[in-house]
Amino acid sequence: MKLAVIPARGGSQRIKNKNFLDFCGKPMIAYALEAAKKSRLFDKIHVSTESVHIQSLVEELEYPVDFLRPPELADNFTGLIPVLQWVLKQYHNRGLEYEDVCCIMPTAPLLEPQDLIRAYDVFSQNEKQHPLLVVAKLPVPVEWVFRRDERGVLTSLTPEALSSRSQDLKKAFYEAGPFSFFHASHLSDHYESPKEPRFLSYLLTRNRAVDIDDADDLLLAKTLYLGNQAQKKDISVEERRMDYEKHQNR
């Protein structure tokens, strides 16, 4: 069986209550919930939260929350892996075993159901040997990345490559973050991560790879969302026009 976990703790350091912020007419988290449901991949969609308030809001969207996360797993220092491990153990205690786990971020309004389906296909075709991460291509070679200190002075991470042409450098990718897939064995207490961790990957275009952490990210995500929706509408109108012309020519 397959489980989708959407982590949505009550605290948010940069954007207050961002999981339920209005995003183009819907609560932010609704997009992740809808994408998971429309994909028809998952036997269970679970929102992991310690907040009774968030539990109530999620259940208003008709997604029951089976149990609340303990406060010690909802602080600013706990990573996602311990949360996923704890969720699996709770379901195990209820007699439910899940083979695959998809962690979907609540701030992923650009996520499409097809992304989840295609990524799971990649995961399965590679026999689920490694966790799968969603990535996007860096707009510039990684060799052209700098660190900037408090005075504004830049230090190159790879000074020897600064004079290289972009076409002579390998493409690099960054984790886009909207979701990830794990086999249950990857989340086992007995799982030994290799010294050099390996991951499968699913590639997103940059116009759908926005990690919303601050107000600038939020503005960019809204702009891209509206642009993507307009493009879908244009394609739909053109498809209807072509279909009409095809029938007229019969």
N, C-alpha and C positions, 0 to 999 in steps of 0.2 A: 504494500500500500504506500501511497505517496502523501506527504504532509507538507502544507505550506505554512510557514510561521512568519508573521508580520510583527516585528518588535516595535512596541509603541509605549515607551515609558512616559511618565507624567512630566518629568523635568526636561527643559530645553534651554540650553545656555545662550544661544544666539538669537533665535526667532521664537518668541513666546508662543506656546501652544501650536507649534507649526504643523503637527500631525493632523490637526483639525482646522487649520487655517482655511478660509474660503479660497479656493483656487478655481477661478473661472466658473463659479456657480455650484461647486461641490466641495465638501470637506476634502482636504488633501489626501487623507488615507483611503477615501472611497475609490480612487483610481487604482490603487494596488489591489484592493479587495475585488473590484470588478474584473480586473485583468486576470487574477487568479481563478475566479469563478468561470469566466468566459472561456478560459483555456481548456476546461474540463479535464485537467490533468490530475486534480487532487481529490483524495478521499476525504480530507479534512482541511479546513482553513482556520488557523488559530491565531488570534491576535494576542501577543504576549505583553501584558502590562501589569503593573503593580497598582494602578489607579482605578478606584471604583468609578470615578467620574468618566474616565476613558472607556471602561467596561460598559457603562450605561450608554455612551454615545455610539459605540460600536454595535451594541445590541439594537439600538434604534435603526441602524442600517441593516438589521436582520442577519447579523453574524454573531451567534452566541459565543460567549467567552467561557470556556469550560472550567478554567481555574485562573487565579491571580498569581502573578510572579512575586516571590518574596522580596522585601525591600533591599536585602543585601545583594540582590542581582539586578538592582535598578539604580545603582549609583553612577557617578560620572567615570568610574574606573573599570567597570566590568565590561569585558568584550562580548561579542556575539556568541562565540563558541560555548562558553559556560551556560548561556541562556538556552541555546539549542539542546545541549546535553540535558539540562534540567527538564525541559519540555518533554523530551523523549522519555525520560524516566517517569514523569507523571502519567503519560499515556500507557507506559509499560505497566505501572501499578494498577491501571484501570483495565488491563487485559488487551490493550491495543498495541500492535507492533508495526512500526513504519520502516520500510526499507530505504526510502528516499526522502530527503528533506530539502525543501527549497526555502531559503530565507529571502523574503521580499521586503525591501525597505518601504516604510509608510510614506516617504517623500519621493515617490517615483511616478509622478503624474503623466510622464511621457511613455510609460511602459505599455506595450501592446500584448494581447494574449498570444499572438503569433511568436513573439520573442521567447516566451516561456516554452511553447511547444517546440520550436526549432532548437533552442538551447538544450532541452531535455533529450531531443534526438541525438545531438552531438554527445551528450553525456552517456547515453545508452550505447551508441555505436562504438564508443571507446571503452565499453565494458565497465564504466564507472570507476576506472582505476584511480582517478584523482578527482578532487573537488573541481567544480567548474566555476570560473569567474567570468563576469561580463567586462569586456574591455572596449576601449576606443583608441583610435590612432592619435598619437601626439601630433599637434599641428606643425611642430618643428622637430628636428633630430634631437635626441636626448643629449647629445654631445654639446648642444648649444644652450644648455640649461646653466643658470647662475644661482649662486646664493647672494642675498643682499643683506648687509648689516644695518645697524641702527643709524649709521651716517649716510646710508644710501650707496655705499661702495659695493661694487659687484666683484665676486670671485668665481671664476669658471671652475666647474667640476671636472672638466676634461680640457685643460688649456691646449693640449697638443692637437686637438681636433678643431679648434676655432677657425682655422683657415681652410678646412675641408669644405668641399661643395656638398650641398644637401643630397644630390643624386649619388654621391659616393659613400654615403652613410646608410646604415641599415635602418629600416623603419622601427619605431619603438611604440609601445602601447602602455596605457595606464588603466588601472581598474576604475571602471565607470560607476560601479556600486549599486545599481538598482536591485539586483538579486544574485543569488549564487545557489548552486546545487551541491548537495553532499549525499553520499551513501551513508547509511547508519554506521557502518564500520569506521568511517572517517571521524565520527563523533564519539566513538567508544572510549572509555577510560583507558583501555589497553592499547589504543592506537598509537603507534610510534611514528611521529612525523619524520620524514627523511631529512638528512642534514641540508640538502638542497631541495626545498619543497617544489613540487611540480603541480601545475594546474592545467586543466583543460580550459579552453576559452571559447566564448561566443562574442563575435564582433558586432558592436553597435556603431551606427554613424554618429558623428558628433552632434548632429541636430537633435538627437534623442538621448544624449549622454550627459545629463546635468545632475550633479550632486548638490542638493539644496541645503546649504549651510548658513547663508547670510542673505541680506536683502538684495544684493546684486544677483546672486544665484536665482532667487525667487523671481525677480524681474525678467531675467534671461529665460527661465523655464516657461513663464507665462507667454512671452513673445514667441518662443519656439512652438509652444502648444497651439496657440492661435494660428500660426503659420502652417503647422502640420494639418490642422483641421480644415483650413481654407484650401490646402492642396488636395485633401481627400474629397472635398466638395467639388472642386474643379474636375477631378478625375471622374467622379460619379456623374456629373452633368455631361461630360464628354462621352462616357460610356452609354448613357441613355440616348444621346444624340446619334451615336453610331448604330445603336440597336434600332432606333426609329428608322434611320435611313436604310438599314438592311431590310426591314420589313416592307418599306415603301418600294424597294426595287424588286421584290418578289413577283 
